[in-house]
Amino acid sequence: MDILDGLSADKLFDSGTGYTYDDFILLPGHIDFTSDDVSLETQLTREIKIKTPIVSSPMDTVTESEMAIAMALLGGIGIIHYNNTIEEQQQMVKKVKRYKNGFINDPLTLSPNHTLADVDGYKRNYGFSGFPITEDGKMGSKLLGIVTKRDMDFISDRSTLIKDVMTTDVVVAHEPCTLEEANQILKESKKGKLPIVNKKHELVALISRNDLLKNRDYPLASKGDNKSLLAGAAIGTREDDKERLDALNEVGLDVVILDSSQGDSKYQIDMIHFIKSQYPNIQVIGGNIVTITQAKNLIEAGVDGLRIGMGVGSICTTQEVMAVGRPQATSVYRVAKYAREHGVPVLADGGIGSIGHIIKALSLGSSAVMMGSMLAGTEEAPGEYFYKDGVRLKKYRGMGSVEAMNKGSAKRYFSETDRIRVAQGVSGSVVDKGSIQRYLPYLIQGIQHGFQDLGCRNLSVLQETLYSGRLGFELRSAAAQVEGGVHGLHSYEKSMV
C-alpha cells in the first residue's frame, strides 16, 4: 500500500484559488536511476515529437532564423514571429529548412557564368560558400564542377567568372545510393561536399561534411521526414494571413501557431478549419487559452496542439489592463487535463523564470514550455547588445507593447484599426546570457536532475504519476517561499555554471 504525503493535484486545484508556479512545491520521489537516464522526449503536437520540451516564443526580440536553427539543433523548436513582411518571414523559415542534416534535394546551384560576387551574395544570405556548378545553374542539369572557399581565396577581382576558378575533378556518388553509402564516400574522400548524380551525370542531390558533423554533434536535433530541421512560425487570423501561410508552406513549414492573446474566437476557429482543409501537412497549434471551455472549442475545430497562458509573461500586462486571464499553474493543470482526454498536447506559455518553473509546468500536464524572457538576451536572439551601468543588455519587449504594436503586432490583440491603442505589454531589457548553445544544455541538465528528484525517468512516467494522484504537491506560505530561496547572506553572486 502506497503511503501518500502532500496533496494530489486534484485536491490542490479544487480549492477555488488560482495558483502560480511559486505558490506550490513538488514532493520528492524515489531515485533508482541517474539523471543521464532521464528522457525528455515529448509530443509538441499530435504528430510532431521533439527531444527537448522547450519552445522559443514568436516574439520579435526572441525568435528569428538564428534562434530557430539553434533551438532545433538542440532538440527543441523555435517559432518565428510574424511582426514582419510575408517575404521576410518566408526567408527566415527557408533558412531553417535549408539547414539540412541529410540529402539536400534542393541545393543552391550556380552556372559557370556566375561571378565570385554572386557567390559572396549567397554566402551573406545563407551562411555557406560551397556550390555545385551545373550547365544552366539549376538542379537536374549536367554537373560541371564545384566552387568552394578554397577556389576563391586570394582572388581580389570578384567579377571573375566561376568557370575560371571552379574545381572540375569532383568526387561524386551515383544514384541510387543510401545516405549511409554517401556519407562513407564523403568520409573517405575527405571533401566538404558530395554531389549525387544520375547516369547522365545530372545533379540530383548533395550532401555536406558539415551535416555529418551536425549529426554527430547534435544527436537530439528536431528533424522532419526529409531530415531537414523542424521549422515553426506564427501567423494571425486575418485574410492576408492566408497568403502568408501559403508562402510559408512553399518553403516547408512544419507547424504553425495561431498567435492571439485570446484564442477562443470565431476568427481563429475559421482559420483552423481553413488550414486543416487546405494544408493538412501543417500541424496547427491554437491559443492562447486558459479555460476548459476555450480548449473545447479549439479542439472541436481540429487543433493539433494548444498554447496556454494569458497575461502571465514577464512583459505582459493583459491581466492588469484588461482584468482578464488566470494564474498560470491553475491554467496549465485545468486545460492540460482536459486536452489529454482528447489526445491534444499543450504548451505552457509564460510565467517561466527558472528551471524549477519548467519542471512545475511539465508536472502539471504540459508537454513542453514556451519561453520568451528566459531565451531573450542570448546571442541568437534578434537585436544588438548595449551597455547600461556597465551591464551588457539586449532589448526585450512584449508583443502587446506600444513599440511592437506600432510595428505590426496590433492584430494579435484585434487592435490594428483602433484610433487609440491600449498597450498590453511593456518594453525593457534583459541581461546577456551568452550563446543558446551553452545555455540550453544547462537548462536541459537542470530539468533532468529535477525529474530524477521526482523519481520519474521521462515525461510519460511524470504525467502518469500526476494523474494517478501519486505526485505530491504542497502549498508554500510566504515564509516558505523565502526559505526556499537565497537568504541570510550579506551578499552573493548567482552564476549559470
N, C-alpha and C positions, 0 to 999 in steps of 0.2 A: 504494500500500500504506500502510495506517494505521500510524503509529508509536505504539505503546501505551506508556503510562507508568503506574506505580502498579499497584494490584491491581484486578481486577474484583470485583464484589460477591460472586460465587460463591466466588472464592478467599478473600476476606476472611472470609466467614461459614461456610466449611467447616472452619475451624481447630478447632472444638470448644469455643471460648471464647465466652462471651456478652458482647456489646458494648453499651455505651450510646452516646448521641449524641456525648458528649465524647471517646470513645475513637478517633475517626477524623476525618479531614478529606477534603473533596472536592477533586479537582484541577480547575483551570480549563479552560474550552474556548475556542473561537474566537468573537469578537464581531463580528457584521456587522449589528447592529440596535440600536435604542435600548431603554432599559428600558420606555418607554411602549408599545413594540410587544409587550411580553410579555402574553399572555392567561393568566389563572389559572382559567379556567372548568374545572369538574370534575364528575364524577358523584358525588353524595352516596350514591345507591342505584342500583339497576338502572334506575329510571325517572325519578329526580329529578336535575336539573342545578342547580348553583349557580355564580355567577360568582367567588366568593371561597372558597378552600379552608379556611375557619375556622369551627368549630362551638363554641358555648359549652356547657359541661358541665352536666348536670342535677343541680346541687348547690344546696342551699337558701341558699347565700351567693353564688351566681353567676347563676342564670337564673330569672327570673320574666318577666312580660309585658313590662316595660320593656326588659329586656335583649334578649328575643326579637325585639321590634319593631326595635330599633336594629340588631341583627345582620342581620336580613332586609333592611332598607333598604340596608345596605352590602354586600350580596351574599352573606353567609353565612347561617347559620341558628342559632337558639337552641333548645335542648332544655329544656323546662320541667320542673323536678323534681317528684317526687310525695311529698315529705315533708309532705303536707297532706291536706285532705279532698278527696273527689271533686269537690264543688261549687267549692272554691277553685281546683283545677287547671283545671276546666272553664271558669271565668270568665277565667282567665289566657289560655287558648288562644283563647277568644272575643274577647278584646281584640285579640289579634294578627290574627285573621281579619277583624275589623271595621275594621282599619286599611287601608282599601281604596285601590287605585290605578286605579280604572276605574268601571264602573257598580256602584252599590251596590244590589243587588237585594233586600236586607232591611234598609232603613234604619230607625232608631228613629223612630217616629211618635207623635204625641200628638193628643188631641182638643181641641176649643175649650174644653172644660170643665175641662181640667187647669189647674194653677196655676203661677205662676212658681217656687214652691218645688219643684214636680215637675221643672221644667227644671233647677233648681240641683242636684237629686239626680242626674239623668242626667249633668250636666256633671262632677260629682265622680267618678262611676263610669267614664265613658268619655272624658272629656277634651275634649268639644266641646259647643257650646251652640246650634247651629242645627238646628231640627227642622221637617219638613213637618207641617202640621196637616190631618187628614182628618176626615170626619164622625164616624166611630166610633173614631178613633185607631189604625186598622190599615191595613196595606198593602191595595191593591185597593179602597179606599174613595175617595169623591169628595174631591179636593183642595180645601181651602177657603182655605189660605194658608200662611204660613211664619213662624216666630218665630226671631229671631236676637238676638245680644247687643245690637245697636243698639236693638231694640224694648224691651229690658228694662232698659237702663242708666238709672240715676237713679230707678227705681221702688223705694221702700223697702218698700212693702207686698207681701211675697212671696206673699200669699194672693190676689193679683189674678189673675183668670182670663185665660187666654191669648187668648180671643176679644176681650178688651178692648184688647189691645196688638198683636196679630199684624198682619203685612203681608198684605193681601189682593190687591194688584195684583202678581201674581207672574209673572215671565218663566218660561215652560215650553218644553220640547221635546216634540214629539208622536211617538209610536212609529208605524211603525218608523223608527229613526234609528241611525246608526252612532256609535261613541264619538267619532270624529273630528268628525262633524257636531255632536254635543252639546257637545264641547269648544269648537268655534268659536262657537256661540251663547253659551256661558258667557264666553268672552273678550270678545265684542262687548257683552254686557250689563253687564259689569263687576260681576256679582253674585257672592256667595260660594257659593250653592247653586243647582243647576238641577234641578227636578223633571222627571221624564219621565212623561207621562200618555198614556192611550189616548183613543179617540174620545169616551168618556163622561166625560172629564176625571177618570178614576180614576188614582190614583198607582200606577205600576208599577216605578219605579226612581228613583235620584237620583245626581247626580254633584256633586263638590265642587271649588271652586277650589284648595283645599289639595292635592287629588290631582293637579291639573295641575302644581303646584309640586313635588310629590314626584317625578313622572315626570321633571321637568327636573333636579331636584337629586340624585336617586338613580337614575342610569341602570343601575346594577348590581343593583338590588333583586331579591330572590328571590321570584318570584311564581308562582302556580299558573295553571291554565287560565282561572279566573274573575277573574284579575287581583288577587286578594287575596294578601297576604303568606303565604309558606310558614310553617307552624307545626309544631313538633315537640314531643313530650312523652315522658317516661319513665314506664313502669309496671313492676310486678313480675310474678310468675308465680303468684300465689295466685288462688283462686276469685273473691275480691272485686275483683281487678284486671280481670276480665272486665266487671264492672259499671262500673268506672272507664273502661275503653276505650269502652264503649257511650256513655257521657256525652261523651267526647272526640270520638267520631265524629259525634255530633249537631251539634257546632259546627264541623265541617270539618277535623279533624286530618289532616295530610298524611303524617307519618312518626312511627312510634313506636319507641322504643328499649326493649328488654327489659333492665332495669337489674339486673345481678347481678355481684358480684365474681368469680364463677366461672361462666361462661355455659354450659359443657358439662354440662347436667343434663337429666334426664328432664322436669323441670318446665318448663324453657324450650322444649324440643322440642315438648312437648304444647301450650304456649301458641302457638308458631309455627304449628302445624297449625290451631289454633282460629282464629287471626287470619286466616290465608290463606283459610280456608273461609268465615268469616263477614263479613270486612271486606276484600275483595280490592282496594278502592280505597286502603287504607292500606299504605304501604311499611313493612317491618319490618327493623330493624337488631338483630342478636343480639350477645351478648357478655356480659362481656368474656372474651377468649381470648388465648392466646399460642402455641399449638402448631398444627401442621397437622392433627393428629387432631381437635382441638376444632373447627377450621374445617370439616373434612369432615362432621362430624356435623350442624353447624348449616346448612351449605349443602344437604345432603341433605334437611333438614327444610323448606327453602324460604325462607331469609332473602334479603332484598334488599340487605343490607349487613352488614358485620362491624365490631366495635369491638375494637381490640387494646390490651392493656395490663393488667398485673396487679401491683399493688404498687409502681408507679413514680411516682405522683403525689407532689407535694411535701409533702402532708399525710397520705399513706397509709403504713401500717406493716405491710401484709399480708406482705411478704417477710420482714420481721424477726420478726413474731409467728408466722406460720404456716409459715415455711420453704418457701413455695410461690410460684412466679412465674417471671419470666425478664427479663433485661435488655432494655430496650425496643427498641433498634436491631435486635437479633437477632430479636425477636418480630415486628417490623413486616416485615422482609425475608422471613422464612420464610413467614409467613401470607399476606402480600400476593402473593407469587409464586404460591402455590397458588390463592388466591382468583381471581387474574387468569385462570387457565386455565378458570375456571367463570363468568367474567363478573360477578363479585361485587366491588363496590368496598369498600375498607376505610378505617376511621377510626383514625388513630394517637392513642390517648387516654392522656395523661400523659407526664411527663418533659420537657415543653416549658418552657424557661425563657428563650428568646431567639428572635430572628428566625432565627438560624443553625440552631437546633434544628428550626424549622418546615421550613426548606429541606431539612435532612437527612432528616426524616421523609418528605417528598414524594419525595426522591431514592431512597428505599428501597422505593417502590411504593405508599405510601398515597395515597388520593385526596384526603384532607383531614385536618386535625388537629383534635382536640378539646382545649380548654384550660379550666382552672379558675383556677389562681393568676394566670395572665397577664391574665385579664379581671376577676378579683375586685379590688375596690378602685376600680373605675370608678364614675362617678355612677349608671350604670344598673343596677349590681349591687344586690341587696337589702341592707338594713341601713343603719344610721346611722353617720356618721363620728364618731370620737372622737379626742382628742389624748392622746399619751403622750410625755413628754420633749420636747415641742414639735413632735412629728411627727404629721401628720394621717393617721389609720389607719381601716381598716374590718375588721370581723371576717371571718375565713375559716376554715372548718372542713371536715374530711373527713367524708364520709357514714358512715364507719366509726368516727368518734369517739363516745365515750360520750354527749356532748351531743346529737349528731344522732340516734343510735340511740334515745335516750330519747324523742325527738320522733316517731319512727316509721320511721327508715331501717333498723332492725334486720332487717327482712325481706329487705333486699338481701343480707344476709350469712347468711340462714337461721337467724337468732338471735332472732326475736321472742318465742319461747316459752321461751327459756333463763332459768333462775333466776339464773345468773351470766353476765353478758355480757363477752366478750373483745373489747376495742377493737381495731380495725384501722386507726385513724386518730387524728389529733390536732386540737385547736382552736388557732387562732392569730390573727394579724392581718397585713394587707398594707398597703403604703403607698398613699395616694391617687394614682390615675393620671389623674384628670380624666375627661372625657367620652369614651365609646366613639366618639362622632362624630369626635373628633380622634385618638384612639389607634389605632383600627383602620386608617384610611388610612395611618398611619405604618407599621404592620406590613405592609400590602399593598405599599407602595412599597419597603420593605426586601426583601420576597420577590421582587419584580420585578427589583431590582438583583442579587440572588443568582442568579436564572435567567439574567440577562444574562452574569454572570461565568462561568457554566457553559456558555454558548453555546447555551441552549435557549429557544426562543420561547414554549413552552407546556408543559403537563404531559404531553401525549402524546409530544412530542419527548424530554422528560426521561426518561420511562419506557422509550421505545424505545431510548434511549442506555444506560439501565441494563441492560435485559435482553439487549442485543446484546453486552454486555461492554465497550463503549467508554467508559463512565463510570468515571473513575479514582478509587480510594479509597486512602488511606494511613493506617496506624495512627499514633497520636500517643503518644510517650513522655510521662511526667510532665513532663519538662523542656519538651517541645514544647507541651504544654498551657499551661504558664506563659508561654512565649514568645508564644503566640497571644493572650494576654490583656493587660490593662493591667499594666505592670511598670516598675520603675526610677524611679518618681516618689516624691517626698516626700509629696505629696497630690494628689488630683484630684477633679473633680466629673463625674458622669455625668448627662447631660440627655437627655431624649427627643428634643428638637429644638433 
